[in-house]
């Protein structure tokens, strides 16, 4: 975008912030500040051939990739974790 185009849109005020945001995102990408998260929950299971034998394992329930910059990625991961942690996982009979 040229200076004349920016000035024509909004006097250059919003476009300056837009260009800065683009530069910040590019810098995050170029420096490897790109994050993913995975949320897992513990689940129990029983063997078909031995119902008395129980086992605990982890099951993948949510993931997201491509978050630029650490603070944003952490906020998104905490939000996802809070959602899954607040669910009632009490088995129903």
Secondary structure by P-SEA (a helix, b strand, c coil): ccaaaaaacccaaaaaaaaaaaaaaaaaaaacccbbbbbbbbbbbbbcccccbbbbbbbbccccccccccaaaaaaaaaaaaaaaaccccccc
